[in-house]
Amino acid sequence: MLTYPDGATYEGEFRNGLRDGTGEFKWELEDLYYKGKWSKGKFEGDAECGWPKNTVWEGRFENG
């Protein structure tokens, strides 16, 4: 798990110092999150994103 200076967190896999594999990133403000696949530090593949007021998006990212 990694906690950033602004309070955001990442819990998941790393490769060569970058987020790579499966993991969850949570922004400090307003319950924003990304949960899914990563490649070389970018959003990549199937994922779920959450916003305030229980809004959830599920889909696929390519190259961030």
CNS distance restraints for C-alpha pairs under 8 A (distance, minus, plus):
assign (resid   1 and name CA) (resid   9 and name CA) 7.13 0.50 0.50
assign (resid   1 and name CA) (resid  10 and name CA) 5.67 0.50 0.50
assign (resid   1 and name CA) (resid  11 and name CA) 4.31 0.50 0.50
assign (resid   1 and name CA) (resid  12 and name CA) 6.57 0.50 0.50
assign (resid   2 and name CA) (resid   9 and name CA) 5.63 0.50 0.50
assign (resid   2 and name CA) (resid  10 and name CA) 5.19 0.50 0.50
assign (resid   2 and name CA) (resid  11 and name CA) 6.40 0.50 0.50
assign (resid   3 and name CA) (resid   7 and name CA) 6.23 0.50 0.50
assign (resid   3 and name CA) (resid   8 and name CA) 5.88 0.50 0.50
assign (resid   3 and name CA) (resid   9 and name CA) 4.43 0.50 0.50
assign (resid   3 and name CA) (resid  10 and name CA) 6.53 0.50 0.50
assign (resid   4 and name CA) (resid   8 and name CA) 5.26 0.50 0.50
assign (resid   4 and name CA) (resid   9 and name CA) 6.06 0.50 0.50
assign (resid   6 and name CA) (resid  28 and name CA) 7.11 0.50 0.50
assign (resid   7 and name CA) (resid  27 and name CA) 7.22 0.50 0.50
assign (resid   7 and name CA) (resid  28 and name CA) 5.22 0.50 0.50
assign (resid   8 and name CA) (resid  25 and name CA) 7.31 0.50 0.50
assign (resid   8 and name CA) (resid  26 and name CA) 5.55 0.50 0.50
assign (resid   8 and name CA) (resid  27 and name CA) 4.45 0.50 0.50
assign (resid   8 and name CA) (resid  28 and name CA) 4.76 0.50 0.50
assign (resid   9 and name CA) (resid  25 and name CA) 5.68 0.50 0.50
assign (resid   9 and name CA) (resid  26 and name CA) 5.29 0.50 0.50
assign (resid   9 and name CA) (resid  27 and name CA) 6.72 0.50 0.50
assign (resid   9 and name CA) (resid  28 and name CA) 7.70 0.50 0.50
assign (resid  10 and name CA) (resid  23 and name CA) 6.96 0.50 0.50
assign (resid  10 and name CA) (resid  24 and name CA) 5.61 0.50 0.50
assign (resid  10 and name CA) (resid  25 and name CA) 4.37 0.50 0.50
assign (resid  10 and name CA) (resid  26 and name CA) 6.47 0.50 0.50
assign (resid  11 and name CA) (resid  23 and name CA) 5.57 0.50 0.50
assign (resid  11 and name CA) (resid  24 and name CA) 5.41 0.50 0.50
assign (resid  11 and name CA) (resid  25 and name CA) 6.64 0.50 0.50
assign (resid  12 and name CA) (resid  19 and name CA) 7.44 0.50 0.50
assign (resid  12 and name CA) (resid  21 and name CA) 7.48 0.50 0.50
assign (resid  12 and name CA) (resid  22 and name CA) 5.81 0.50 0.50
assign (resid  12 and name CA) (resid  23 and name CA) 3.86 0.50 0.50
assign (resid  12 and name CA) (resid  24 and name CA) 6.26 0.50 0.50
assign (resid  13 and name CA) (resid  19 and name CA) 6.10 0.50 0.50
assign (resid  13 and name CA) (resid  20 and name CA) 5.67 0.50 0.50
assign (resid  13 and name CA) (resid  21 and name CA) 5.37 0.50 0.50
assign (resid  13 and name CA) (resid  22 and name CA) 5.82 0.50 0.50
assign (resid  13 and name CA) (resid  23 and name CA) 6.04 0.50 0.50
assign (resid  14 and name CA) (resid  18 and name CA) 5.33 0.50 0.50
assign (resid  14 and name CA) (resid  19 and name CA) 4.57 0.50 0.50
assign (resid  14 and name CA) (resid  20 and name CA) 4.92 0.50 0.50
assign (resid  14 and name CA) (resid  21 and name CA) 6.89 0.50 0.50
assign (resid  15 and name CA) (resid  19 and name CA) 6.49 0.50 0.50
assign (resid  15 and name CA) (resid  20 and name CA) 5.54 0.50 0.50
assign (resid  15 and name CA) (resid  21 and name CA) 7.98 0.50 0.50
assign (resid  15 and name CA) (resid  40 and name CA) 7.60 0.50 0.50
assign (resid  18 and name CA) (resid  40 and name CA) 5.64 0.50 0.50
assign (resid  18 and name CA) (resid  41 and name CA) 4.94 0.50 0.50
assign (resid  19 and name CA) (resid  23 and name CA) 7.63 0.50 0.50
assign (resid  19 and name CA) (resid  38 and name CA) 6.07 0.50 0.50
assign (resid  19 and name CA) (resid  39 and name CA) 6.81 0.50 0.50
assign (resid  19 and name CA) (resid  40 and name CA) 6.16 0.50 0.50
assign (resid  19 and name CA) (resid  41 and name CA) 4.48 0.50 0.50
assign (resid  19 and name CA) (resid  42 and name CA) 7.38 0.50 0.50
assign (resid  20 and name CA) (resid  37 and name CA) 7.35 0.50 0.50
assign (resid  20 and name CA) (resid  38 and name CA) 4.64 0.50 0.50
assign (resid  20 and name CA) (resid  39 and name CA) 4.65 0.50 0.50
assign (resid  20 and name CA) (resid  40 and name CA) 5.46 0.50 0.50
assign (resid  20 and name CA) (resid  41 and name CA) 6.02 0.50 0.50
assign (resid  20 and name CA) (resid  42 and name CA) 7.94 0.50 0.50
assign (resid  21 and name CA) (resid  37 and name CA) 5.52 0.50 0.50
assign (resid  21 and name CA) (resid  38 and name CA) 5.07 0.50 0.50
assign (resid  21 and name CA) (resid  39 and name CA) 6.40 0.50 0.50
assign (resid  22 and name CA) (resid  35 and name CA) 7.82 0.50 0.50
assign (resid  22 and name CA) (resid  36 and name CA) 5.55 0.50 0.50
assign (resid  22 and name CA) (resid  37 and name CA) 4.61 0.50 0.50
assign (resid  22 and name CA) (resid  38 and name CA) 6.08 0.50 0.50
assign (resid  23 and name CA) (resid  35 and name CA) 5.93 0.50 0.50
assign (resid  23 and name CA) (resid  36 and name CA) 5.70 0.50 0.50
assign (resid  23 and name CA) (resid  37 and name CA) 6.44 0.50 0.50
assign (resid  23 and name CA) (resid  38 and name CA) 7.15 0.50 0.50
assign (resid  24 and name CA) (resid  33 and name CA) 7.08 0.50 0.50
assign (resid  24 and name CA) (resid  34 and name CA) 5.63 0.50 0.50
assign (resid  24 and name CA) (resid  35 and name CA) 4.23 0.50 0.50
assign (resid  24 and name CA) (resid  36 and name CA) 6.41 0.50 0.50
assign (resid  25 and name CA) (resid  33 and name CA) 5.60 0.50 0.50
assign (resid  25 and name CA) (resid  34 and name CA) 5.23 0.50 0.50
assign (resid  25 and name CA) (resid  35 and name CA) 6.43 0.50 0.50
assign (resid  26 and name CA) (resid  31 and name CA) 7.25 0.50 0.50
assign (resid  26 and name CA) (resid  32 and name CA) 5.95 0.50 0.50
assign (resid  26 and name CA) (resid  33 and name CA) 4.34 0.50 0.50
assign (resid  26 and name CA) (resid  34 and name CA) 6.56 0.50 0.50
assign (resid  27 and name CA) (resid  31 and name CA) 6.86 0.50 0.50
assign (resid  27 and name CA) (resid  32 and name CA) 5.42 0.50 0.50
assign (resid  27 and name CA) (resid  33 and name CA) 6.09 0.50 0.50
assign (resid  28 and name CA) (resid  32 and name CA) 7.55 0.50 0.50
assign (resid  30 and name CA) (resid  51 and name CA) 7.26 0.50 0.50
assign (resid  30 and name CA) (resid  52 and name CA) 5.80 0.50 0.50
assign (resid  31 and name CA) (resid  50 and name CA) 7.15 0.50 0.50
assign (resid  31 and name CA) (resid  51 and name CA) 6.13 0.50 0.50
assign (resid  31 and name CA) (resid  52 and name CA) 5.74 0.50 0.50
assign (resid  32 and name CA) (resid  49 and name CA) 7.40 0.50 0.50
assign (resid  32 and name CA) (resid  50 and name CA) 5.38 0.50 0.50
assign (resid  32 and name CA) (resid  51 and name CA) 4.84 0.50 0.50
assign (resid  32 and name CA) (resid  52 and name CA) 6.69 0.50 0.50
assign (resid  33 and name CA) (resid  49 and name CA) 5.54 0.50 0.50
assign (resid  33 and name CA) (resid  50 and name CA) 5.16 0.50 0.50
assign (resid  33 and name CA) (resid  51 and name CA) 7.04 0.50 0.50
assign (resid  34 and name CA) (resid  47 and name CA) 6.95 0.50 0.50
assign (resid  34 and name CA) (resid  48 and name CA) 5.89 0.50 0.50
assign (resid  34 and name CA) (resid  49 and name CA) 4.54 0.50 0.50
assign (resid  34 and name CA) (resid  50 and name CA) 6.66 0.50 0.50
assign (resid  35 and name CA) (resid  47 and name CA) 5.58 0.50 0.50
assign (resid  35 and name CA) (resid  48 and name CA) 5.22 0.50 0.50
assign (resid  35 and name CA) (resid  49 and name CA) 6.34 0.50 0.50
assign (resid  36 and name CA) (resid  43 and name CA) 7.79 0.50 0.50
assign (resid  36 and name CA) (resid  44 and name CA) 7.93 0.50 0.50
assign (resid  36 and name CA) (resid  45 and name CA) 7.28 0.50 0.50
assign (resid  36 and name CA) (resid  46 and name CA) 5.96 0.50 0.50
assign (resid  36 and name CA) (resid  47 and name CA) 4.11 0.50 0.50
assign (resid  36 and name CA) (resid  48 and name CA) 6.28 0.50 0.50
assign (resid  37 and name CA) (resid  43 and name CA) 6.36 0.50 0.50
assign (resid  37 and name CA) (resid  44 and name CA) 5.39 0.50 0.50
assign (resid  37 and name CA) (resid  45 and name CA) 5.40 0.50 0.50
assign (resid  37 and name CA) (resid  46 and name CA) 6.15 0.50 0.50
assign (resid  37 and name CA) (resid  47 and name CA) 6.33 0.50 0.50
assign (resid  38 and name CA) (resid  42 and name CA) 5.49 0.50 0.50
assign (resid  38 and name CA) (resid  43 and name CA) 4.84 0.50 0.50
assign (resid  38 and name CA) (resid  44 and name CA) 4.90 0.50 0.50
assign (resid  38 and name CA) (resid  45 and name CA) 7.20 0.50 0.50
assign (resid  39 and name CA) (resid  43 and name CA) 6.55 0.50 0.50
assign (resid  39 and name CA) (resid  44 and name CA) 5.70 0.50 0.50
assign (resid  42 and name CA) (resid  63 and name CA) 6.45 0.50 0.50
assign (resid  42 and name CA) (resid  64 and name CA) 4.69 0.50 0.50
assign (resid  43 and name CA) (resid  61 and name CA) 6.01 0.50 0.50
assign (resid  43 and name CA) (resid  62 and name CA) 7.02 0.50 0.50
assign (resid  43 and name CA) (resid  63 and name CA) 6.56 0.50 0.50
assign (resid  43 and name CA) (resid  64 and name CA) 4.32 0.50 0.50
assign (resid  44 and name CA) (resid  60 and name CA) 7.21 0.50 0.50
assign (resid  44 and name CA) (resid  61 and name CA) 4.87 0.50 0.50
assign (resid  44 and name CA) (resid  62 and name CA) 5.05 0.50 0.50
assign (resid  44 and name CA) (resid  63 and name CA) 5.79 0.50 0.50
assign (resid  44 and name CA) (resid  64 and name CA) 5.88 0.50 0.50
assign (resid  45 and name CA) (resid  60 and name CA) 4.97 0.50 0.50
assign (resid  45 and name CA) (resid  61 and name CA) 4.97 0.50 0.50
assign (resid  45 and name CA) (resid  62 and name CA) 6.20 0.50 0.50
assign (resid  46 and name CA) (resid  58 and name CA) 7.59 0.50 0.50
assign (resid  46 and name CA) (resid  59 and name CA) 5.71 0.50 0.50
assign (resid  46 and name CA) (resid  60 and name CA) 4.37 0.50 0.50
assign (resid  46 and name CA) (resid  61 and name CA) 6.51 0.50 0.50
assign (resid  47 and name CA) (resid  58 and name CA) 5.82 0.50 0.50
assign (resid  47 and name CA) (resid  59 and name CA) 5.68 0.50 0.50
assign (resid  47 and name CA) (resid  60 and name CA) 5.93 0.50 0.50
assign (resid  47 and name CA) (resid  61 and name CA) 7.29 0.50 0.50
assign (resid  48 and name CA) (resid  56 and name CA) 6.89 0.50 0.50
assign (resid  48 and name CA) (resid  57 and name CA) 5.64 0.50 0.50
assign (resid  48 and name CA) (resid  58 and name CA) 4.43 0.50 0.50
assign (resid  48 and name CA) (resid  59 and name CA) 6.59 0.50 0.50
assign (resid  49 and name CA) (resid  56 and name CA) 5.69 0.50 0.50
assign (resid  49 and name CA) (resid  57 and name CA) 5.15 0.50 0.50
assign (resid  49 and name CA) (resid  58 and name CA) 6.44 0.50 0.50
assign (resid  50 and name CA) (resid  54 and name CA) 7.00 0.50 0.50
assign (resid  50 and name CA) (resid  55 and name CA) 5.85 0.50 0.50
assign (resid  50 and name CA) (resid  56 and name CA) 4.54 0.50 0.50
assign (resid  50 and name CA) (resid  57 and name CA) 6.44 0.50 0.50
assign (resid  51 and name CA) (resid  55 and name CA) 5.17 0.50 0.50
assign (resid  51 and name CA) (resid  56 and name CA) 6.33 0.50 0.50
